[in-house]
Amino acid sequence: MSEAVQTLEGWYALHDFRMIDWNAWHAATPQERKHATEELNTFLSEWQQIENDKLGSTAVYSIVGQKADFVFMQLRETLEELNDLENAFNKSSFAAFTIPVYSYVSIVELSSYLAKPGVDPADDPEIQARLKPTLPKAKHICFYPMNKRREGNDNWYMLPADDRKTMMRSHGMIGRTYAGKVKQIITGSVGLDDWEWGVTLFSDDPLHFKKLVYEMRFDEVSARFGEFGDFYVGNLLTPEKFTKLITV
């Protein structure tokens, strides 16, 4: 049996993708739309306060294309907290005008492939900040799930640990060339969702998403072992922009 890599876990994550039921929204009375918008803004304010208190974090983005209209990315200390906030929102009048189209459950993860030797993660403020991050409010987001392939000679999980470590270090070096351009949050989802990892990228220039993912495709880790799900790309939604989005 190959040696399993050890991981560090932080906050639980929920990506909640929704479409707006525009027919129902147009059919609603101005008073109903006003009440629903006020409820939405109340949730956004509450989530911002949780982030200010460093008890979690929230990112809100519109989604370009037909897969969804917007996404709430939520980070919380426990799975119960994620469930509670999801249920609370589902009971709101605004949620009644939305259609859930996709969700992803995972947990912020750091791999020991890239660990610093001799450093206790619990005492490293940099590691703790990465495990419990404040989500960036960059102009754009890109999310996609992925697996490591398990087929024939391209079975990631049958490789010796040293080989996996060497390849992951090489893979990580590509990401470092985009430092300051792209912020990456990796969340592990083995046993939590259908894929093994979720990758969320943030950047002020969406072209960086294309260039980073394309460049990584040539790295052996992705070229031989990477399997990818659907990509979701979007634009930052401040409370003001969200109100503008749903104004009819």
Residue pairs with C-beta under 8 A, 6 or more apart in sequence:
2 157
2 158
2 159
2 160
2 161
3 160
3 161
5 111
5 112
5 113
5 161
5 164
5 165
6 112
7 109
7 110
7 111
7 112
7 188
8 109
8 110
8 111
8 112
8 121
8 127
8 131
9 107
9 108
9 109
9 131
9 188
10 107
10 108
10 109
10 110
10 128
10 130
10 131
10 132
10 133
11 56
11 57
11 75
11 76
11 77
11 107
11 108
11 131
11 132
11 133
12 75
12 76
12 77
12 78
12 79
12 81
12 82
12 105
12 106
12 107
12 108
13 73
13 74
13 75
13 82
13 104
13 105
13 106
13 107
13 108
13 185
13 187
13 198
14 72
14 73
14 74
14 76
14 82
14 86
14 103
14 104
14 105
15 71
15 72
15 73
15 102
15 103
15 104
15 106
15 143
15 198
15 200
16 71
16 72
16 73
16 74
16 86
16 89
16 100
16 103
17 63
17 67
17 68
17 70
17 71
17 100
17 101
17 102
17 103
17 232
18 68
18 69
18 70
18 71
18 72
18 98
18 99
18 100
18 101
19 68
19 69
19 98
19 99
19 101
20 69
20 70
20 97
20 98
20 99
20 246
21 97
21 98
21 99
24 96
24 97
25 33
25 97
25 246
25 248
26 248
28 36
28 97
32 93
33 246
33 248
35 93
36 92
36 93
36 94
36 96
36 97
37 94
37 243
37 246
39 92
39 93
39 94
40 92
40 94
40 242
40 246
41 239
41 242
41 243
43 88
43 89
43 92
43 94
44 58
44 60
44 239
44 242
45 239
47 56
47 58
47 74
47 85
48 58
50 56
50 57
50 58
50 76
51 57
51 58
51 134
51 135
54 132
54 134
55 76
55 77
56 74
56 75
56 76
56 77
56 81
57 74
57 75
57 133
57 134
57 135
58 72
58 73
58 74
58 75
58 135
59 71
59 72
59 73
59 135
59 136
59 137
59 141
59 202
60 70
60 71
60 72
60 73
60 236
60 237
60 238
60 242
61 70
61 71
61 73
61 140
61 141
61 234
61 235
61 236
61 237
62 69
62 70
62 234
62 235
62 236
62 237
62 241
62 245
63 69
63 70
63 71
63 232
63 233
63 234
64 233
64 234
64 235
65 233
67 101
67 102
67 230
67 232
68 101
68 102
68 232
69 98
69 245
70 234
70 237
70 242
70 245
71 141
71 143
71 232
71 234
72 89
73 135
73 141
73 143
73 200
74 82
74 85
74 86
75 108
75 132
75 133
75 135
76 82
76 85
79 105
82 105
89 95
102 230
102 232
104 143
104 145
104 189
104 193
104 195
104 198
105 189
105 192
105 193
106 187
106 188
106 189
106 192
106 193
106 197
106 198
107 187
107 188
107 189
107 192
108 130
108 131
108 132
108 133
108 185
108 186
108 187
108 188
109 186
109 187
109 188
109 197
110 121
110 127
110 130
110 131
110 186
111 168
113 164
113 165
113 168
113 169
113 172
114 168
114 169
114 172
115 121
116 124
119 127
121 127
121 128
121 131
122 128
133 185
135 185
135 202
136 183
136 202
137 236
138 183
138 202
138 203
138 204
138 236
139 203
139 204
139 205
139 206
139 235
139 236
140 202
140 203
140 204
140 205
140 206
140 209
140 233
140 234
140 235
140 236
141 200
141 201
141 202
141 232
141 233
141 234
141 235
141 236
142 200
142 201
142 202
142 203
142 206
142 209
142 213
142 231
142 232
142 233
143 198
143 199
143 200
143 201
143 231
143 232
144 198
144 199
144 228
144 229
144 230
144 231
144 232
145 189
145 193
145 194
145 195
145 196
145 197
145 198
145 199
145 228
145 229
145 230
146 195
146 196
146 197
146 198
146 199
146 226
146 227
146 228
146 229
147 195
147 196
147 197
147 226
147 227
148 156
148 157
148 196
148 225
148 226
148 227
149 155
149 156
149 224
149 225
149 226
149 227
150 156
150 157
154 224
154 225
156 164
156 225
167 219
167 220
167 221
168 221
170 219
170 220
170 221
171 216
171 219
171 220
171 221
171 222
174 212
174 215
174 216
174 219
175 182
175 184
175 212
175 216
178 208
178 212
181 203
181 205
181 208
182 201
182 202
182 203
182 208
182 209
182 212
183 201
183 202
183 203
184 199
184 200
184 201
184 202
185 199
185 200
185 201
185 202
186 197
186 198
186 199
187 197
187 198
187 199
187 200
188 196
188 197
189 195
189 196
189 197
189 198
190 196
195 229
201 208
201 209
201 212
203 209
206 233
209 233
216 222
216 226
217 223
217 226
237 245
